[in-house]
Amino acid sequence: MRLVITADGSIRCLYTEAIDLRSLGQPQIERASHVEPTSDGRWQADLSPAGGPTLGPFALRSDALTAESHWLEDNWLTAR
């Protein structure tokens, strides 16, 4: 889990259960994306909540989740 600590002391990360975020203060958790099935049974990652594109379609949900995480790490995590 990558934590980004900003100049004002706030912490940003992509949520996982690797650590209990409550140990760092009161977490504010917001959805940054949606991984959903397409009508033909494939998967896409909709990153519009984070101001991003829709990625895919992918044959496997795990591939969509991986692409979602990579995009958020590279484009959203440190953008603010």
Residue, then its C-alpha position, 0 to 999 in steps of 0.5 A: m500500500r502506497l501512502v502519499i502524505t501531503a504538505d497539510g498532513s493529510i494522507r492519500c492512498l488506494y484503499t486496501e486492507a493492508i493496514d487499518l487506516r483508522s490508526l492514522g486518524q479518521p478515514q474519509i473513503e471515497r469511490a474513485s472508480h467502478v469495475e463492472p461487467t459489459s453486456d457481452g460478459r467482459w469487464q471494464a474499469d470506469l474511472s470517471p469518478a476520479g476524472g479518468p477514462t473507461l479502460g477495457p474491455f477485459a476478458l477477466r475481472s482481475d485484469a480490469l482490477t489490475a488496470e484500474s489500480h495501475w491507472l489510479e496509482d499513476n494518475w490520481l494518487t498524487a494528482r492533488 
